[in-house]
């Protein structure tokens, strides 16, 4: 693992003239438009990065962008990898290991989710303040590599409270309505049944998706601070569950994307490392 991380890191540095990012960004379904705000210096397709898996999902472009956003050097994944694509947890989270090796101190993750909170509406922007890991495994299972992080990492603040407060302040300044809540991570690729939505709401989740949790676990294991934000693209509220398609999820995410982009860009600008 250490050799692979080092090899991939050196490969990216060689192709980017030793570019040094301080913020990493992982863009989810329908949220790739943030790249329009980036002053891109280098764009590397995942196919050209040793050790990177390939994104197979519609709406995930599959390229790494190194550039400037909010006055900071950023490393942006336009498209992520998912457990349901057949990748293992180490493959899904490998880019986060590389981000750490390249100097990233903050990770911003975004996703599209289904909402169980009755107060939510379609298009709700939810700042993630915690998560529930319902994947059948964990990216840290196996022999711990001490150079990468501790055997038993604390997850008491998986999502930085300071970043949550800052994002809410930014949203208020720009009259953007946001909520705050808990994200549950499941494998997918099915959307949830009405009974599963009820179960998730009753165990304390406000929204559910098929990503994010593995990357956040590895980021925290690595000592990287995390900000997470989700667009609620469909509702699984008890008695009001609707039939949903991936295309509809993308459409809602695209409509709300400018607001999310503004919050993330301004947050990155104001972060003090």
N, C-alpha and C positions, 0 to 999 in steps of 0.2 A: 504493500500500500504506500509506504513512504517513498519508495523508488518511483512508483507510478505518478504520485503527486509531484515529485521533483521533476520528473521527465516532462510531464504535461506543462508544468509551470514554466520550465525553461523554454519549451516550444512556443508558448504564448508570448513570453518576453522577447524571444528572438524575432517573432513576427510583428511585434509591436514596438520595437526600439526601446525595450525596457520600460514600458508604460507601467506606472505605479498607481493602482486604484485605491481609494480609501472607502468607497461605498459600493456594495454589490446590490444588484436589483434582479429579481426573478419575476418576469411578467407572465400572467396567466391568460386564460381563455378570453379572447376579445379585447385584451388590454395592451396589445402591442403598439398602440399609437403613441405611447410615451416616447418611443424612439425618435419621433419627429421633433421632440424638444431637445434631443441630445446633439451636441456638437461632436459628431463621430470622427475619431482619428483613425480607427482600425475596425474593420468588420470581418470577422472570421466565421465562416460556416462551420457547424459542428463536425462536418465531414473532414475538415482540415485540422481538427484538434485531437491529438492522440488521447485515448481514454474516455472521450465523451461519447455517450450514447447518441442515438438519432431520434429526434422528435417526430412522431408518426401521426399526431393529432391535428385535424383541421383547425386553423387559428393559431397554431404554434409554428412560427417561422423557422426556428432551428438555426440561429446564428448568435454569436457572441459579439457585442458591441463595446468597444473601449473608447471612451471619450469624456466630454465634460457635460455636467448637468448641475444647475444650481451653484455654479462656481467651484464644483469639486470634481475630481477624477472619479469616474464611475466605470464599473464592469457590469454590463447588462446582458442577462440571458433573455433573448427574445424567443420564448418557448422553453418549456421545462419537460422533464421526463416523469412518467407516471408508473406506479406499481402495476396498473392494469394493462400497460403496454407489454408486460412480460419482463420488465427490468427488475433486478433485485435492489434492495435498499442501498447497497453500496454504490451501485451504478447511478441511482437516482440522486444521491447526495454527493457524489464525487465532485461536481463543480463547486460546491460550497467549500470542500477541502482545499481546492485549488485557489478559490477566492482568498481564503485565510493565508495560504502560502504566498500570495501576491501582495498581501498587506491590507486586505479589507478589514475594517473595524465595525462597520454597520451593514446589516443586510435588510433590504426592503423587499417584502414578498407580497404579491397580489394574487387574487384568484376570483373566480365566479363561484357562487354558492347557492344552495337552496335554503330558504329561510323557514324556521319553525316557529319563531317568536310571533305571536298574534299581532304584536304592534308593528311588525314590518310590512312593507309593501314592495311590490316588484320594482327594482331599481334602487332599493335601499343601499346606502353606502355604510358598511359596518367596519369600524376600526376594531381589530381583533385584540382582546385583552387577555385571552387565555385559550387553551385548546384541550381537547380530549382525544387521546390517541386510540382509535379503534381499528388500526391496521393490525393484521395478525402477527406482526413482527416489529422489530425496532432496529434502526440502522446501527445501533451500538452493540448489538448482540455479537458475541465472539470475543476473541482475545483483545483486550484493550491496549492501544498503542499510546503509551504515556506522553510521547512527544506531541500527540494530537489533542489530548485532553484527559481529564480524570476518569477513573473507572466508574464512579457514581456521580455524574454531574447533577447539580441542583437545578430544578426546573420551577422554582418558586416564582420566578419572574421571567418566564419564557419570552414574553413580549415587554419591552422596556416601558415602564410606567411613565418615564419622562417623555418618551416619544408619543405615547398615547395622549398625554396632556397637551403636548405641542401640536399634534395633528388636530385635536379638537379646537384649539385656539385658532389655528390657521383656517379651519372650516368656518368658524364663527366670523372671523374677519372678512371672509368672502361670501358670507350668507349661503353657505352650502350645508344642507341638512345632513347630519351624520348620526349614526347610532354606535353603540359600543357593545361588544358581546363575545361569546365563546364559540369557537369554531371546532366542529367535530370532523376528524379525518377518517374516511372509509376508503376501501379499495376501489369501489366502482367495478366495472364500468356501467352497471345499471344505475338508473336513478332510483331513489328510495321508494319503498312501498308506503302506503298510508300508515301501516302499523310501525314501520321503522321510523317514520317521521315522529309519530307519537312517542315512541321509546326515546328518541334523541332529545326531544323537548323535555321529557320528564327526568332525564338524567343530567340536565343542566346545559344543553347546547342550544344556541340561538340560530346557528346556521351550520350547514354540512357541505363538505366537498370531498374531492378525491386527490388532494395534493397537500402541499404546504407543511404539514406536520413533520414528515421526515427531514426536510431541509432545515426546519427550525430547530429540531433536536440536535442535529449535527452542528449548526451554527452556535448554539449555546454550549455544546461540548467543546467547541473550538474557542470559546470566549468572545464570540461576535455578538454584539447587541442587535436585537431584531425589532423591526416595525412591520406589522401585518395589516393589510386592508383588503376587504372583500366587497364585491358587488353582488347583492342578492338578486339573482336573475329569475328565480321562480319560487313559488311558495308551497310548502308542505304543511300548512297550518291545519290543525284538526278540523275536519268538516269542510275544508276549502282546498283540498289538494287538487292540482290541475295537471293534466297531461302535458309533458314537456319534451322538447327536442333540443338537440345540441345547437341547431341553427337558431332557435329562439333564444337560447342562452347567450349565444354570440351577439345577437341583435341588441338585447338589453344591455349587455356589457359595453358594446360600442357606443350606445346612446349616452351612457353615464361616464364614459371614459374621460372626457375633458375635465370633469370635476375631480376625479381621482388623480389624474395627471397633475393638476394644479396643486393638490394637497401634497403629493409625493415630491414634486419638484421643489416646493417651498420648504418642506421638511428637510430635504437634503441640504438646501441652502443654509438653513439655520442650525444644523447639527454642529456641535462643537466637539472635536476629538482631542 
